[in-house]
Amino acid sequence: MKTLVIVVAVVVLLVTGCSKSQRNNLVNKEREIKGNVRLAAPSQGAYTGAYVDFGDYEDDVTLEAIEEFEELVGKKQALIASSSYWGRNVFPKKNLEIIAAYGAVPLVFWNPWDRDEWSEKKYNRFNLYSILKGEHDTYIDMWADGAKAHGKPILLAWGIEMNGNWFPWSGIFHGGGKLVANSNPAKYEGPKNFIRTYKYIVDRFRARGVSNVEWVFHANNTSDPYEPWWNNMANYYPGSDYVDWLAMSAYGQQYPNVGWIEFKQSFHPFYEELLKIDSSKPVILGEWGVGHFPESGSQAKWIGEAIDRFSSSEFPRLKGAIYWHERWQNGDESYSNLRLTADDTTVEVYKDKVANPFWVARPEFQAR
């Protein structure tokens, strides 16, 4: 299809003595994107992107935070990630408008979860069975209508990292590796129920005429538990008709006392596994990063190697990467600090590497 070059213009009002926080309250206007368009995979290179420590619920998006990150790394961001938890029972209209005003495309992690139920993962009220019974149709339809009204492209990743055991929508809690009766080739209850739910949600969006949402299949790089006969990325894939982008999370060391993870251990085999799921879909690193643990290894060196390799010929289908710029406290009161500001060396290395023209700082669009 013909690619449409769309220039996004943000009107910045310059007022003498105007602070950043005051400027954030001014009206930012984006040139209307006319016609039915979608985010295009960049013809060359990959999109810059970040999640910028948007609070406990990962949804406190501010223009100030995004602009400060841009200033920090010396480059605009084409993709901005944030979360939308079902338990909040809202459509993130404000967040999407802020991201659009900045000139980026949102990647929303739309998680069927009430975060306050963290310790009750298995018994989450938004479990797959309740969704399939239609108990949350009103909420799904409200979100679909909000997305349609927004009108601009949204990358929507529903039920991320489903091949892990840390989120309640995992197939582990919905039948796991139980064999589906009379299935040939063999299918398993956990992945089957995830796929059914994924399709159920997409079909409701389509029935309401939503055409600006692009669906992201977002797995974790490693599967936990490691049961390759059923709990792997491929078994959870809903199919090409239901997915626009492939994505995965891949990190180096995130927590104290778990040991250093080299870049190649985190990416190479899992990237190849992801590609085998679908031969045509573009790939995004939906989450990536490494913590500052100087007793284990160099955060700056790890990040520098990662960005260099991403921009080499090793990952030809990689079309975007979301750096997870966050610091948090763990249950044992230790800290995980993935922020680029963990030390001066890290941020300078990142800034130098993303200056490479390979990293595309503004989204490109094409007609649907």
C-alpha positions, 0 to 999 in steps of 0.5 A: 500500500502507498505510504502516507507521510504525515507530519505531526505538528504540536503547537507550543505556546511560548509565554514569558516565564511559563514553566513546564508544568504550566505549558503542559496545561496548554492546549496541544493540537495535532494535525488531523490524520485523515483517512483510515490509516495504520502505523507502518513498520518503518521502511528502514530501522526501528522506532524509538520507544519508552515506558517512563515510570508512569506510577504504580498503575503504569497509567499516570502519563504526563507530557512533562515526563515524556518530554523530560525523557526525550531531553535526557536521551536526546531523541524523540520517541515514536512509541510511548507505552503505558498500561490500562488495568481492567480493574480501573474500569476506565478508558485512558482517553487523557493518556492517549491524547497526551501521547498523540499531542506529543506526536507518538503512537501509544502501545497500551498494555491492556491487562485483565487484572485488578492490581490490588489482587496481586497476591490473589493472581490465580483467583483474579475476577477477570479470569478468562472463563469470566470473560468468555461468559460475557461478564465483562462485555460492558467494559470491553465495549466501552473500551472499544467505543473509546478507542474508535472515538479516539480515531488515531492508531493504537497498538493494543497488547492484551494479556501480555506475557501469557507464557509466564506464571506471574499474571493471572490470565496465564494459561497456567491458571486456565487448564495448563497442559491438560490435553484437549480431548480428541485434538489432532494435532495436540492442543492444550487447555491453557493456551486454548482458553487464552486464544479463545479469549483473545479472539473473543475480545478482538471480535467484539471490537470488530463488531463495533467498527473499531478499525484504528486498533492494531493488535499486539501479541506480546509474549515473554522471552522465557516460559515459566514453567518451562514446559515446551510441549505446551507452555511456549509462545507458539501455542498461545498465538491466536493467528495472523487474522487476529494479530498485527504485530509480534512483541516480547519482553526481554531483560537482563538482570532485573532483581538483586541476587539473581545473577547477571544475564548476558545480552545474548542469553536474553534475546537471540534464541527467543527472537528466533522463536518469535519469528517462527510463529508468523513469517510476516508480522513486524516485531517490537521489543515491547519491554527491554532493559537491565538493572543497575547492579554494579556488583554483577555487571555493567548496565552501560555496557549491556545497554550499549551492546544491545542497541548496537546489535539491534541496529545490526543485521542480526534482527532484520524484523525488529521494528521498534523497542520500548525501553523500560525506564523505571525504578521500583521497590521489591517485596524484600525492600531491595530496589530494582533500578532500570532507569537510564539515570542509574549512573551518568555512564549509562545515560550517556551510552544510551544517548550516544547509541540512539543517535544512530539514524537507524532509530526512527523518532517519528511514526510513519503511517500507511493506508489500511 
